Amino acid sequence: MTSFIPYGKQEISEADIAAVIDVLKSDRITQGPAIERFEQAVADYCGVKYAVAVSSATAGLHIACLALELGANDLLWTSPNTFVASANAGRYCGASVDFVDTDPKTYNLSPEALEAKLMAAEKQGKLPSVVMPVHLTGQSAVMAAIAPLAEKYGFRVIEDASHAIGAQYQGKPVGCCEYSDMAVFSFHPVKIITTGEGGMVVTNQDELYQKLIRLRTHGITRDPNLMTESSHGGWYYQQLELGLNYRITDIQAALGASQMQRLEKFVDRRRSLAQRYNEQLQDLPLTLPDQHPETNSSWHLYVIRLQLDQIQKTHQQVFNELREAQIGVNLHYIPVHTQPYYQQFGFQWGDFPEAEQYYREAISIPLYYGLTEADQDRVIQKLREILK
């Protein structure tokens, strides 16, 4: 029987398992020292002051928006080509959400489209409070073009870096927050490293860090310097704001800290596999991933786009034939503005043509650390058969 090749898969070592077992045998399986070790490992890698581990990247995006006091009278703008969590984070805060069309080469939020939309919004008095660029597939958005617009138009920036731990922009790690207030990573099993479920918010701003650590734990503090009255005793805490229970466990954090030790190894392998795809697929009627010269992707995903005018099959036919061959392709993503939930706010097909054209042509093919060259060759050969 032909084995199934998923589009993404975690890589768990004996060292990872041992790290988790150590926590299970310890006195603390949640809110313990493994979380601090994991946070420090990510902060050190990114060259950022603070890291706050949370239960998911969605949780991280939510409390990042809350930390910036995004609310009912505010606007969040993000890319339509993302998972729904990016936009949903704004809605959780009661804010309105809008989208900025994508760049036809990188598939990330287009700085040119952003600037044009900002100019129009300024005239209408409807500027965003927060803009959330998404680093799709592991390639950073062009942050150096977005930051000056943030200064000019007065919005804050949260990087949705869910795909991008291990990536670089302008020679620095994604997550260093040089051009943003915060960045958020995901550690879902198909991502570069995993904690099972989990996420991380990173920032260089002390005020935001203090808010983030409260917001992930019900808005509670035990810091007497922040309390409104003197402590009643060693048991005492105060809830300063309405927070959430977005904590991660030490079990997950131990796995994450162990995985961080192999992050460079994971990313190097993904880059090698991506280069192999580039070489082997270049003669097919496909548009292969384009890399902006200032970026070095971590290659969470490898996305091909079908040149449908040169193929005698539909997008769906190609997708289905790959699935039937036990190749677990996927599509990242359905444009968020076309989802029924967002269409109730007036969005419709045709609003963001670049993102929609991408959706009509894109397929994510298998790419993960443990993908063998033999399995990769199977993917390549099947694509040749389907597209010939």
Sequence and secondary structure as in RCSB ss.txt:
>XXXX:A:sequence
MTSFIPYGKQEISEADIAAVIDVLKSDRITQGPAIERFEQAVADYCGVKYAVAVSSATAGLHIACLALELGANDL
LWTSPNTFVASANAGRYCGASVDFVDTDPKTYNLSPEALEAKLMAAEKQGKLPSVVMPVHLTGQSAVMAAIAPLA
EKYGFRVIEDASHAIGAQYQGKPVGCCEYSDMAVFSFHPVKIITTGEGGMVVTNQDELYQKLIRLRTHGITRDPN
LMTESSHGGWYYQQLELGLNYRITDIQAALGASQMQRLEKFVDRRRSLAQRYNEQLQDLPLTLPDQHPETNSSWH
LYVIRLQLDQIQKTHQQVFNELREAQIGVNLHYIPVHTQPYYQQFGFQWGDFPEAEQYYREAISIPLYYGLTEAD
QDRVIQKLREILK
>XXXX:A:secstr
    EES      HHHHHHHHHHHTSS SBSSHHHHHHHHHHHHHHT SEEEEES HHHHHHHHHHHTT  TT E
EEE SSS THHHHHHHHTT EEEE  B TTT SB HHHHHHHHHHHHHHT   SEEE B GGG    HHHHHHHH
HHHT EEEEE TT TT EETTEETTS TTSSEEEEE  TTSSS  SS EEEEES HHHHHHHHHHTBTTEE  GG
G SS   STT  EE S   B   BHHHHHHHHHHHTTHHHHHHHHHHHHHHHHHHHTTSSEE     TTEE   S
 EEEEE GGG SS HHHHHHHHHHTTEE B S   GGGSHHHHTTT  TTSSHHHHHHHHHEEEE   TT  HHH
HHHHHHHHHHHH 
